[in-house]
Amino acid sequence: MPRNGSGTAIPPSGVNPVSPGTTITSNWANTTVNDTYNELTNSLPRDGQAPMTAPLKIVDGSASVPGLTFNSESASGLYRPSTGTLAFTVSGVEPMRLTSTGRVLIGTTTDDGVNRLQVSGSSALGSLSISSTLAVTGATTLAGLSATTGSFSSTLGVTGATTLGSTLGVTGASSLAGLTATTGSFSSTLGVTGAVTMSSTLNVTGSITSAASTNVSNSGAVDIGYALTKPGVAVAQFGVNTSGSTNGLGVVNNAVYLGVGAGSSSFGLIFTTANTERLRINATGEVGIGRTSAGAKFEVGGDAKSYNPSNTAIGGWATEATGVIDARMGVNNSGGTNIYGAPTSSIFFGSSQGVGLSLTTSAVERLRIDSSGRVGIGRAPTSSLLEVAGSIGALVPNSAADIGVAAVVNAVAAVQFGFNNSGSTNAYGVPTGATYLGNAQGFPLVFTTNSSEKMRITAGGDVGIGIAPGGTSFCNPSLQVRGTSASNAGHLTVIDSAIDSWVSLYSGITAADNPSFMWAATNSLRWGTTTNVGVGGYSEKMRIDGPTGNLGIGTQSIPARLSVLTSSSDAVTTTAWSNKHVTVGPSVGSSTGAALGFGYNTTADQAELMSLSPAVAWKKMSLFAAGIDLCAGSGILTMRLTSGGLIQDSSGNELGFKGIPRTTSGLINGMCFAISAGITISTGLAAGTAVTIYNDSASSVLLTQGSGLTLRQAGTANTGNRTLLARGFATLWCNSTTEYVISGNLT
């Protein structure tokens, strides 16, 4: 069934199409069936067993009906609005598109033909790296603006109300040719950590809030800096004194300063983070860290930190009231292992005591290392070196690599799971862009619960659920499902998302049950064929109705236990077999046997029952039963064939002519009773019974009238005993069970 250039499958030529009345041959069947199997193999499986072997082509789509979408959200996905443009749509609305020129459009479909990033509407930028002009003309929040190398060689202009929510950082040598904010505020640090030259003015026409220092260069011998004031008083000031002498704040020449201005001698200097005071220098010079008041020159509200410039451990510590060091962190630069077990040239965090190490956030323990070296994440470790209460993830952002977690035994990756982002198939046979769990060795993959194996995938790809796959005495299937006990049989169920339509295969519901195939009682079980799985073109061939259990073949209307839809315009001839008939027996072309055929002749408007040999020649038909009734209409008896071989009408009258069989066993309806001595004729024969009697001897014999019987001689008034002459023949007919009439060679 090769496909044409449009993907349409056509039947193989030479043997198709099949004309009515054509004998089905093995050449046609093998060619057509093999071609069908080939196309099924070449189709894309829904369950992901095989990938596409060529690019996957989808329709262009639209914003409301995207070409690539999702089963549970059909109005979201990807579509192609025009040549060289790829667009995203969410709930039928396009939020973003990409062009072949490398431009990104967000909130707009009109490309200005200039800018790489075009955003329509209010926006928040978490981190932005700029090598040329950044122009923001509307109300904007910049959460992070960074240029790590090069220079801002032109103006960074913000003409609308703007807030910089985090650092504007320039970490390399840069030149800021112009930085202007006409309204709004800089609410956090304007930070420059490298050598920077501002070749023009930083103009702020509104209020400015600065949470950190700003360096301003000036070639003159002046006092350079910023002052924050309240009316007429310099409350706080920072800068560099290059005036040549001590300035008005008491800062000597060539010194950097941050302090309180003149006229504010009672003010202290406070440093805060997260709206909380961290460090204070009061007006008299006392310093407090973690304290709001200081009674000594230096006070710390918490643990302290030590620093030793020699080659010894450097760090901080926390102590008990007894003076024992419980915890310490620092750098071991001693040249050898220190008392905490840390090797030289290493950063350490730990204790010299037999205690565990606990890391917490929000007053909740997150990680613990106990005194034996066991690590617990989300729980206290008990027996394993690493115990995790929750999921484990491995992530390499934006990395074209194989990302995952591996368990290694003797330098061999015994098991690994992760995501292949390498761009090609990895060492585990996993294609790029796929999540995987497996190994590169010839090991099976086993899944267990409650210390018991529940499922296994062998190195050959066979799957066993509740049983190791393969190796059975009767077959070697690729998928086996085995129950756990006689009352819990092997069970495979396919079910829809609404859990109202399902089909199940059981190996036996109880120990005494045979295998069972069941489905939802309210639904019908259907068999059909299709050339395109899951997309359409389904053709139903047979169904079992769920509520009634009736079976229909070729029909969806099933009034009887078995309903077969057959019809043919062929006359009843030896060439009548076609796919419109139901046959029982060997197929056409076999050397022996006969087939029984059923069908409906549309030309004659009649049902037909036929018996043909495989060579398409008439054969006799045998019916086996205790009797056969032929009825017309709604069960009206028209003819009966009895077990004794009699053909009777609807009233029981014998029809037609037939030979009279001989018997010596007594008076039997329709048979000739051969005798050689006298007999007694008794009552009890049914009315209408006809029997012949033959004297098979050379002497006359007496026919005695039995008790309660009236034996009449036909054509006379005589009753009673009669004599049957030698070699004589008599006919006995029963008028009732007690009155018989006899005629023949009698006296």
Residue pairs with C-beta under 8 A, 6 or more apart in sequence:
1 9
1 10
1 11
1 12
1 35
1 36
1 38
1 39
1 531
2 9
2 10
2 12
2 35
3 9
3 10
3 39
4 10
9 39
9 531
11 17
11 32
11 35
12 31
12 32
12 35
14 31
15 27
15 28
15 31
15 32
16 28
16 32
18 24
18 28
20 569
20 570
20 578
21 570
21 575
21 578
23 577
23 588
23 589
23 616
24 579
24 588
25 589
39 531
40 533
43 532
43 533
44 50
44 52
45 533
46 533
46 534
51 431
58 67
58 68
59 67
60 67
60 79
60 80
60 81
61 67
61 68
61 69
61 77
61 78
61 79
61 80
62 79
62 81
62 89
63 79
63 81
63 87
63 89
63 92
63 93
63 94
64 75
64 89
64 92
65 74
65 75
65 79
66 75
66 76
66 77
66 78
66 79
66 89
67 77
67 78
67 79
67 80
68 77
68 78
68 79
69 75
69 76
69 77
70 76
70 77
73 91
75 89
75 90
75 91
75 92
76 89
76 90
76 91
76 92
77 88
77 89
78 86
78 87
78 88
78 89
79 87
79 89
80 86
80 87
81 87
81 94
81 97
81 109
84 99
84 100
84 101
85 97
85 98
85 99
85 100
86 97
86 98
87 94
87 96
87 97
87 98
87 109
88 94
88 95
88 96
88 97
89 95
94 109
95 106
95 107
96 104
96 105
96 106
96 107
97 104
97 105
97 109
98 104
98 105
99 105
99 111
101 111
102 116
103 111
103 115
103 116
103 117
103 118
104 116
104 117
104 118
105 111
105 118
106 117
106 118
106 119
106 120
106 123
107 119
107 120
107 121
108 118
108 119
108 120
111 118
112 118
122 138
122 139
122 140
122 141
123 140
123 141
124 141
124 142
124 143
125 141
125 142
125 143
125 144
125 145
126 143
126 144
127 143
127 144
127 146
128 134
128 142
128 144
128 145
128 146
129 146
129 147
129 148
130 145
130 147
130 152
131 147
131 150
132 153
132 154
133 154
133 155
133 156
133 157
134 145
134 156
135 157
136 142
136 157
136 158
136 159
136 160
136 162
137 159
137 160
138 160
139 160
139 161
139 162
140 158
140 160
140 162
141 162
141 163
141 165
142 162
142 163
142 164
142 165
142 166
142 168
143 165
143 166
144 165
144 166
144 167
145 164
145 167
145 168
145 169
146 167
146 168
146 169
146 170
146 171
147 169
147 170
147 171
147 172
147 174
148 170
148 171
148 172
149 172
150 172
150 174
151 173
151 174
151 175
151 176
152 170
152 174
152 175
152 176
152 177
152 179
153 175
153 177
154 177
154 178
155 177
155 178
155 179
155 180
156 176
156 178
156 179
156 180
157 178
157 180
158 180
158 181
158 182
158 184
159 182
160 183
160 184
161 183
161 184
162 181
162 183
162 184
163 184
163 185
163 186
163 187
164 186
164 187
164 188
164 190
165 187
165 188
166 188
166 189
167 188
167 189
167 190
167 191
168 186
168 189
168 190
168 191
169 191
169 192
169 193
170 176
170 191
170 192
170 193
170 194
170 196
171 193
171 194
172 194
173 194
173 195
173 196
174 192
174 194
174 195
174 196
174 197
175 196
175 197
175 198
175 199
176 192
176 196
176 197
176 198
176 199
176 200
176 202
177 199
177 200
178 200
178 201
179 198
179 202
180 202
180 203
181 203
181 204
181 205
181 206
182 203
182 205
182 206
183 205
183 206
184 206
185 206
185 207
185 208
185 209
186 204
186 208
186 209
186 210
187 209
187 211
188 211
189 210
189 211
189 212
190 210
190 212
190 214
191 212
192 214
192 215
196 215
197 217
198 216
198 217
202 216
210 226
210 228
213 238
213 258
214 226
215 240
216 224
216 225
216 226
216 239
217 224
218 224
218 242
220 242
221 242
221 243
221 244
222 242
222 243
223 239
223 240
223 241
223 242
223 243
223 247
224 239
224 240
224 242
225 237
225 238
225 239
225 240
225 257
226 237
226 238
226 239
227 234
227 236
227 237
227 261
228 234
228 235
228 236
228 237
229 235
229 261
233 261
233 262
233 263
233 264
234 261
234 262
234 263
234 264
235 260
235 261
235 264
235 267
236 258
236 259
236 260
236 261
236 269
237 249
237 257
237 258
237 259
237 260
237 261
238 257
238 258
238 259
239 256
239 257
240 254
240 255
240 256
240 257
241 247
241 251
241 252
241 253
241 254
241 255
241 257
242 253
242 254
243 253
244 253
245 253
246 252
246 253
248 262
249 257
249 259
249 260
249 261
249 262
250 259
251 257
251 259
258 269
259 269
260 267
260 268
260 269
260 283
265 283
266 283
267 283
268 280
268 281
268 282
268 283
269 280
269 281
270 277
270 279
270 280
270 281
271 277
271 278
271 279
271 280
272 278
277 292
278 289
278 290
279 287
279 288
279 289
280 287
280 288
280 291
280 292
280 293
280 294
281 287
282 288
282 293
282 294
285 297
286 294
286 295
286 296
286 297
286 298
286 299
287 294
287 297
287 298
287 299
288 294
288 298
288 299
288 300
288 301
289 298
289 299
289 300
289 301
289 302
290 300
290 301
290 302
291 299
291 300
291 301
303 316
303 317
303 318
303 319
304 316
304 317
305 315
305 316
306 314
306 315
306 316
306 317
307 314
308 314
311 333
311 334
311 335
312 333
312 334
313 328
313 330
313 331
313 332
313 333
313 334
313 338
313 340
313 342
314 330
314 331
314 333
315 328
315 329
315 330
315 331
315 348
316 328
316 329
316 330
317 325
317 327
317 328
317 329
318 325
318 326
318 327
318 328
319 325
319 326
320 326
324 353
325 351
325 352
325 353
326 351
326 353
326 355
327 349
327 350
327 351
327 357
328 340
328 348
328 349
328 350
328 351
328 352
329 347
329 348
329 349
329 350
330 347
330 348
331 346
331 347
331 348
332 338
332 340
332 342
332 343
332 344
332 345
332 346
332 347
332 348
333 344
333 345
334 344
335 344
336 343
336 344
337 343
337 344
338 344
338 348
339 352
340 348
340 350
340 351
340 352
341 350
342 348
342 350
349 357
350 357
351 357
354 371
355 371
356 368
356 369
356 370
356 371
357 368
357 369
358 365
358 367
358 368
359 365
359 366
359 367
359 368
360 366
366 377
366 378
367 375
367 376
367 377
367 378
368 375
368 376
368 380
368 381
369 375
369 376
370 376
370 380
370 381
373 385
374 381
374 382
374 383
374 384
374 385
374 386
374 387
375 381
375 385
375 386
375 387
376 382
376 386
376 387
376 388
376 389
377 386
377 387
377 388
377 389
377 390
378 388
378 389
378 390
379 387
379 388
379 389
381 387
392 405
394 403
394 404
394 405
394 418
395 403
396 403
396 421
399 421
400 421
400 422
400 423
401 421
401 422
402 418
402 419
402 420
402 421
402 422
402 426
402 427
403 418
403 419
403 420
403 421
404 416
404 417
404 418
404 419
404 436
405 416
405 417
405 418
406 413
406 415
406 416
406 418
407 413
407 414
407 415
407 416
408 414
412 441
413 439
413 440
413 441
414 439
414 441
414 443
415 437
415 438
415 439
415 443
415 445
416 428
416 436
416 437
416 438
416 439
416 440
417 435
417 436
417 437
417 438
418 435
418 436
419 434
419 435
419 436
420 426
420 428
420 430
420 431
420 432
420 433
420 434
420 435
420 436
421 432
421 433
422 432
423 432
424 432
425 431
425 432
426 432
426 436
427 440
428 436
428 438
428 439
428 440
429 438
430 436
430 438
437 445
438 445
439 445
442 459
443 459
444 456
444 457
444 458
444 459
445 456
445 457
446 453
446 455
446 456
447 453
447 454
447 455
447 456
448 454
454 465
454 466
455 463
455 464
455 465
455 466
456 463
456 464
456 468
456 469
457 463
457 464
458 464
458 468
458 469
458 470
460 470
461 478
462 469
462 470
462 476
462 477
462 478
462 479
462 480
463 469
463 478
463 479
463 480
464 470
464 479
464 480
464 481
464 482
465 479
465 480
465 481
465 482
465 490
465 492
466 480
466 481
466 482
466 483
466 484
466 490
467 480
467 481
467 482
467 490
469 477
469 478
469 479
469 480
470 476
470 477
470 480
472 480
480 490
481 490
481 491
481 492
481 505
481 507
482 490
482 507
483 489
483 490
483 491
483 507
486 510
486 511
487 510
487 511
489 506
489 507
489 508
489 509
489 510
489 513
490 506
490 507
491 504
491 505
491 506
491 507
492 504
492 505
493 502
493 503
493 504
493 505
494 502
494 503
494 504
495 501
495 502
495 503
496 502
500 520
500 522
501 520
501 523
502 519
502 520
503 517
503 518
503 519
503 520
503 525
504 516
504 517
504 518
504 519
505 515
505 516
505 517
506 513
506 515
506 516
506 517
506 518
507 515
508 514
508 515
508 516
509 516
519 525
519 546
520 546
521 546
521 547
522 546
522 547
523 546
524 543
524 544
524 545
524 546
525 543
525 544
525 546
526 540
526 542
526 543
527 540
527 541
527 542
527 543
528 538
528 539
528 540
528 541
528 542
529 538
529 539
529 541
530 536
530 537
530 538
530 539
531 537
540 556
541 553
541 554
542 551
542 552
542 553
542 554
543 551
543 552
543 556
543 558
544 550
544 551
544 552
545 551
545 552
545 558
548 558
549 561
550 558
550 559
550 560
550 561
550 562
550 563
551 558
551 561
551 562
551 563
552 558
552 562
552 563
552 564
552 565
553 562
553 563
553 564
553 565
553 582
554 564
554 565
554 566
555 563
555 564
555 565
557 563
564 582
564 598
566 580
566 581
566 582
566 598
566 599
566 600
567 580
567 599
567 600
567 601
567 602
568 576
568 578
568 580
568 581
568 599
568 600
568 601
568 602
569 601
569 602
569 603
570 576
570 578
570 580
570 601
570 603
571 601
571 603
571 604
572 601
572 604
572 608
572 610
574 612
574 616
574 617
574 618
575 616
576 597
576 599
576 608
576 610
576 612
577 583
577 588
577 595
577 597
577 612
577 616
580 599
581 597
581 598
581 599
582 597
582 598
582 599
583 595
583 596
583 597
583 598
584 595
584 596
584 597
585 593
585 594
585 595
585 596
585 614
586 592
586 593
586 594
586 595
586 614
587 595
587 614
588 595
588 614
588 615
588 616
589 614
589 615
590 614
591 614
592 614
593 613
593 614
594 611
594 612
594 613
594 614
594 619
594 620
595 611
595 612
595 613
595 614
596 609
596 610
596 611
596 621
597 608
597 609
597 610
597 611
597 612
598 607
598 608
598 609
598 610
599 607
599 608
599 610
600 606
600 607
600 608
601 607
601 608
609 621
611 618
611 619
611 620
611 621
612 618
612 619
613 619
626 643
627 640
627 641
627 642
627 643
628 640
628 641
629 637
629 639
629 640
630 637
630 638
630 639
630 640
630 641
631 637
631 638
632 638
636 650
637 650
638 649
638 650
639 647
639 648
639 649
639 650
639 655
640 647
640 648
640 649
640 650
640 652
641 647
641 648
642 648
644 669
644 670
645 658
645 670
646 654
646 669
646 670
647 654
647 655
647 656
647 658
648 654
648 655
649 655
652 688
653 688
654 670
654 690
660 670
660 671
660 672
660 692
661 670
661 671
661 672
662 671
662 672
662 674
662 694
663 671
663 672
663 673
663 674
664 673
664 674
664 675
665 673
666 673
667 673
667 681
667 685
667 689
667 691
667 693
667 732
668 691
669 685
669 686
669 689
669 690
669 691
670 690
670 691
671 691
671 692
672 691
672 692
672 693
672 694
673 691
673 692
673 693
673 694
674 694
674 696
675 693
675 694
675 695
675 696
675 697
675 701
676 695
676 696
676 697
676 701
677 697
677 701
678 701
678 702
678 703
678 704
679 693
679 701
679 703
679 704
680 704
680 705
680 706
681 703
681 704
681 705
681 706
681 709
681 711
681 732
681 740
682 706
682 707
682 709
683 706
683 707
683 708
683 709
683 737
683 738
684 737
685 691
685 734
685 737
685 740
686 734
686 737
687 734
687 735
687 736
687 737
688 733
688 734
689 733
689 734
690 731
690 732
690 733
690 734
691 731
691 732
691 733
692 729
692 730
692 731
692 732
693 703
693 724
693 729
693 730
693 731
693 732
693 744
694 728
694 729
694 730
695 701
695 724
695 725
695 726
695 727
695 728
695 729
695 745
696 727
697 726
697 727
698 726
698 727
699 726
700 723
700 724
700 725
700 726
700 728
700 747
701 723
701 724
702 721
702 722
702 723
702 724
703 711
703 721
703 722
703 723
703 724
703 730
703 742
703 746
704 721
705 711
705 719
705 720
705 721
708 738
709 738
709 739
709 740
710 719
710 738
710 739
710 740
711 719
711 720
711 721
711 722
711 740
711 742
712 718
712 719
712 739
712 740
712 741
712 742
713 719
713 722
713 741
713 742
713 743
713 746
714 741
714 742
714 743
715 743
722 730
722 742
722 746
722 747
723 746
723 747
724 730
724 744
724 745
724 746
725 745
725 746
725 747
728 744
728 745
728 746
729 744
729 745
730 742
730 743
730 744
730 745
730 746
731 742
731 743
731 744
732 740
732 741
732 742
733 740
733 741
733 742
734 740
735 741
